[in-house]
């Protein structure tokens, strides 16, 4: 039966390779798939070999022939706004020639030592302004008040990153390379401890979270939210529009990709209202077994909210705050009220204050604009 299912999906091809997209498996098929995958590794060494193949599959499937880490970043940082315990600045920089990352930098006030850093990618939204939304600002501001340097950044086609539409060919490659450059940017900041860099995002930002964590060893803590599923591979071009799962044999799943973090700290946040509803019974045990090879079971957690839906809401943020505080050595006591993290001191700013391009700081003339031009650029990179 498994081979019949695989053949059924083969017509979905990119560059001659099949794609695993959306509900590629049923949950029942996913259980059998992961039973087969589990037979590939019964020790730390066997998993490490598998993880190396998965990392290469992501790079090969994304068409990344060479990847460099630690390149210098020349960022424009402006319009500093001082809030209660943190500041917010507007940032843009060139990630690859012609492509500009846009985002906001949240920094704790008066740090006494080097701080950890957190990347905050976002998920999909109808208005394509997720970086500006209240739930994103709450997460970033709270983590900054806890002592982290936080960077929230746009998906292609969202916020200020309007160089092309979102669902263009190779958008996965663009966003993965952008995330690598953001780690470069944060690592070179004098106030950042480059050994304590984390990433957390929801939905499509969850995909960015576990994909970056798999290929960039500089990520020390990973919290993908409402995304890791054994049967669902992401419904957008930016998640599953390139053969990143099928460029290795046997093909991989997002469960295995997330597990590439082992033995470093990993928390899956899941809920009962989407494709993560089976995580406690299906995905988490598979990953927990991999962590057991390293005797690092205490480094993996699953925070499951069976009555909740697909979001990065207050209770999910609470779980992330405590996990990140523990593993990044953040001072969570500074934001606790009656045992809960208090977000009421955060200031929610309008897009007018958070937009990176202004009359004084316009989008650079070297930015490549338009779908066809950006597709050609990334295909040749």
C-alpha positions in Angstrom: 0.0 0.0 0.0 2.8 2.4 0.8 4.2 2.2 -2.7 0.9 2.8 -4.3 0.6 6.0 -2.2 4.0 7.2 -3.2 3.3 6.7 -6.9 0.0 8.6 -6.5 1.8 11.7 -5.4 4.7 11.5 -7.9 3.1 13.8 -10.5 3.8 16.8 -8.3 7.4 17.5 -9.5 9.9 20.3 -9.2 13.1 20.0 -11.1 12.2 16.4 -11.8 11.8 15.6 -8.1 8.6 14.9 -6.2 7.2 17.2 -3.6 5.7 16.4 -0.3 3.0 19.1 0.2 0.0 19.8 2.5 -1.7 16.6 3.7 0.7 14.3 1.8 -0.1 11.4 4.2 -3.2 10.6 6.3 -2.4 10.4 10.0 -2.6 6.6 9.8 -0.1 6.5 6.9 2.2 8.9 8.8 2.3 6.4 11.7 3.5 3.6 9.4 5.9 5.9 7.6 7.6 6.9 10.9 7.7 3.2 12.0 9.7 2.5 8.8 12.0 5.6 9.4 12.7 4.6 12.9 14.2 1.4 11.7 17.0 3.4 10.1 18.5 4.5 13.4 19.0 2.7 16.6 22.0 4.6 18.0 23.4 8.1 18.2 25.8 7.4 15.4 23.1 6.1 13.1 20.9 9.1 13.8 23.8 11.5 13.2 24.3 9.9 9.7 20.6 10.3 9.0 20.5 13.9 10.2 23.5 14.7 8.0 21.6 13.3 5.0 18.5 15.4 6.0 20.5 18.6 6.2 22.0 17.9 2.8 18.5 17.2 1.4 17.3 20.6 2.5 20.2 22.4 0.9 20.1 20.3 -2.3 16.3 20.6 -2.5 16.5 24.3 -2.1 19.1 24.6 -4.8 21.8 25.9 -2.4 25.1 24.8 -3.9 27.2 26.6 -1.4 26.3 28.2 1.9 28.5 30.5 4.0 27.9 31.2 7.6 29.3 34.3 9.4 29.4 36.7 6.6 29.6 40.4 7.6 26.3 42.3 7.5 26.0 46.0 6.9 22.7 46.9 8.5 20.8 50.2 8.5 19.3 50.6 12.0 17.1 53.7 12.8 14.2 55.2 14.6 15.0 54.0 18.1 11.9 54.0 20.4 12.5 53.5 24.2 9.8 51.6 26.0 9.4 50.1 29.5 12.4 47.9 29.9 13.3 47.6 26.2 13.8 49.5 23.0 12.6 48.9 19.4 14.5 49.9 16.3 13.8 49.5 12.6 16.3 47.5 10.5 17.0 46.5 6.9 20.1 44.9 5.3 21.1 43.1 2.1 21.0 39.4 2.7 22.1 38.4 -0.9 22.8 40.9 -3.7 19.4 42.6 -4.5 17.4 41.1 -1.6 16.8 43.1 1.6 15.7 41.7 5.0 13.3 44.0 6.9 12.5 43.8 10.5 12.5 45.2 14.0 15.2 44.8 16.7 14.0 44.6 20.3 16.8 45.2 22.8 16.8 45.1 26.6 17.6 48.4 28.3 20.9 48.7 30.2 22.2 45.2 29.8 25.1 44.3 32.2 26.5 41.5 30.1 26.2 39.9 26.7 22.7 38.9 25.9 21.2 35.8 24.1 19.4 36.5 20.9 16.1 35.2 19.5 14.9 35.1 15.8 11.2 35.6 15.5 9.8 34.6 12.0 6.0 34.8 11.6 3.3 32.8 9.9 0.9 33.6 7.1 -1.9 36.1 7.5 -4.6 37.5 5.2 -3.4 41.1 5.6 0.3 40.1 5.2 1.3 42.3 8.1 2.1 39.7 10.7 5.3 41.4 11.9 3.2 44.3 13.0 0.5 42.3 14.7 -0.1 42.4 18.5 0.9 38.7 19.1 4.3 39.2 17.4 5.0 42.4 19.3 4.0 40.8 22.6 6.4 37.9 22.1 9.3 40.1 21.0 8.8 42.8 23.7 8.5 40.3 26.5 11.6 38.4 25.5 13.5 41.7 25.4 12.3 42.6 28.9 13.6 39.2 30.0 17.0 40.1 28.6 17.1 38.8 25.0 18.0 40.7 21.8 15.1 39.8 19.5 14.7 40.3 15.8 11.2 40.0 14.1 11.4 39.8 10.4 9.1 39.7 7.3 8.3 36.8 5.0 8.6 37.7 1.3 5.6 39.7 0.2 4.8 40.7 3.8 5.4 43.9 5.8 8.2 45.8 4.2 9.6 42.9 2.2 7.5 43.8 -0.9 10.1 43.0 -3.6 7.8 40.3 -5.0 4.6 38.3 -4.3 4.9 35.7 -1.5 4.1 32.5 -3.4 6.8 32.8 -6.1 9.0 30.0 -7.3 11.9 29.4 -4.9 10.5 31.5 -2.0 11.7 28.7 0.3 15.3 29.4 -0.7 15.0 33.1 -0.3 13.6 32.8 3.2 16.1 30.2 4.4 19.0 32.3 3.2 17.5 35.4 4.8 17.3 33.5 8.1 21.0 32.5 7.9 21.9 36.1 7.3 19.9 37.2 10.3 21.9 34.8 12.4 25.0 36.5 10.9 23.6 39.9 11.8 22.8 39.0 15.4 26.1 37.1 15.9 28.1 40.2 15.0 26.4 42.5 17.4 28.7 43.4 20.3 25.9 43.0 22.9 25.0 39.5 21.7 26.3 36.2 23.1 26.7 34.2 19.8 26.6 30.9 21.7 23.0 31.6 22.9 20.9 32.1 19.8 17.4 30.8 19.6 14.5 30.8 17.1 10.8 30.6 17.5 7.9 31.1 15.0 4.4 29.9 14.4 2.8 28.1 11.4 4.9 29.1 8.3 7.3 30.7 10.8 7.4 27.4 12.5 8.6 25.8 9.3 11.3 28.5 9.0 12.2 27.7 12.6 12.9 24.0 12.2 14.4 24.3 8.7 16.9 26.9 9.9 17.6 24.9 13.1 18.4 21.8 10.9 21.0 23.5 8.7 22.6 26.1 11.0 24.5 24.8 13.9 24.6 28.2 15.5 20.9 27.8 16.6 21.2 26.7 20.3 17.5 26.5 21.1 14.5 25.9 18.8 10.7 26.4 19.5 8.7 25.6 16.4 5.0 26.4 17.1 1.9 24.8 15.7 3.7 23.3 12.7 5.6 20.1 13.3 3.4 17.3 11.9 4.0 13.8 10.7 1.5 14.0 7.9 1.2 17.7 7.0 4.1 19.3 5.1 3.0 22.9 4.9 0.5 24.2 2.5 2.5 27.1 1.0 5.2 27.4 -1.6 7.5 28.8 1.2 7.2 25.6 3.1 7.0 22.7 0.7 7.4 24.2 -2.8 10.9 22.8 -3.3 12.0 19.2 -3.0 13.7 19.6 0.4 12.1 16.5 1.8 12.8 14.2 -1.1 16.4 15.0 -2.1 17.5 12.2 0.3 16.6 8.5 0.3 14.4 7.5 2.0 12.6 10.8 1.9 12.2 12.7 5.1 9.4 14.4 7.1 9.1 17.5 9.2 9.3 15.3 12.3 12.8 14.2 11.3 13.8 17.7 10.3 12.8 19.1 13.7 14.7 16.2 15.4 17.9 17.4 13.7 18.2 19.8 16.7 19.1 16.8 18.9 20.6 16.9 21.5 20.1 20.7 21.8 17.0 22.1 23.4 13.8 21.7 21.4 10.2 22.4 22.3 7.3 21.6 20.1 4.2 23.7 20.8 1.0 22.0 19.5 -2.8 22.2 19.8 -5.9 20.3 19.2 -7.3 22.4 16.4 -4.9 21.8 13.5 -2.4 19.2 12.1 -0.4 19.2 15.3 -3.3 17.6 17.3 -1.5 14.2 17.4 1.9 15.4 18.5 1.8 14.0 22.1 1.0 10.5 20.7 2.8 10.4 17.3 5.4 13.1 16.7 6.8 13.7 20.2 7.6 10.0 20.9 9.5 9.7 17.7 11.6 12.7 18.5 12.0 11.7 22.2 13.5 8.4 21.1 16.1 10.2 19.1 17.0 12.4 22.1 17.4 9.3 24.1 20.3 8.2 21.9 22.1 11.2 23.3 20.8 10.7 26.9 19.3 14.2 26.5 15.7 13.5 27.1 15.4 16.6 29.4 16.3 18.8 26.4 13.1 18.0 24.5 9.6 19.1 25.5 6.1 19.2 24.0 3.6 21.9 25.3 0.3 20.7 24.0 -3.0 22.7 24.2 -5.8 20.3 23.2 -8.6 22.9 23.5 -6.8 25.6 21.4 -6.4 26.4 17.8 -3.7 27.4 15.3 -2.0 30.5 16.7 0.8 31.8 18.9 -1.6 32.9 21.6 -1.0 33.9 25.3 -0.8 30.3 26.7 1.5 29.2 24.0 3.7 32.2 24.5 3.8 31.4 28.3 5.2 28.0 27.5 7.8 29.4 25.2 8.9 32.1 27.6 9.6 29.5 30.4 11.5 27.1 28.0 13.5 29.9 26.4 14.3 31.4 29.8 15.6 28.1 31.2 17.8 27.3 28.2 19.0 30.8 27.3 19.5 31.8 31.0 17.0 34.7 30.7 15.8 36.5 33.8 12.1 35.5 33.8 11.6 36.8 37.3 11.6 40.4 36.0 8.4 39.8 34.1 6.5 37.5 36.5 3.3 38.6 38.3 1.7 36.0 40.4 3.7 33.3 38.7 2.6 34.3 35.2 4.6 36.3 32.6 3.0 39.7 32.5 2.7 41.3 29.1 0.7 44.4 30.1 3.8 46.5 30.3 4.5 46.0 26.5 3.6 48.9 24.1 1.9 47.8 20.9 3.1 50.1 18.1 1.4 50.9 14.8 3.0 49.9 11.5 3.8 53.6 11.0 6.4 53.3 13.8 7.7 49.9 12.8 8.0 50.3 9.0 11.7 50.2 8.0 11.4 52.2 4.8 10.8 55.9 5.2 11.4 59.2 3.4 14.7 59.4 5.2 15.5 55.7 4.8 14.1 54.6 1.5 14.4 51.1 0.1 17.8 50.9 -1.6 17.8 51.4 -5.4 19.8 48.1 -5.7 16.7 46.1 -4.5 15.5 43.7 -7.2 11.8 44.3 -7.7 9.1 42.1 -9.3 8.3 38.4 -9.5 10.2 37.6 -12.6 13.3 39.6 -11.7 13.5 38.1 -8.2 13.0 34.5 -9.5 15.8 35.0 -12.1 18.1 36.4 -9.4 17.5 33.5 -6.9 17.7 30.9 -9.6 21.2 32.1 -10.5 22.4 32.5 -6.9 
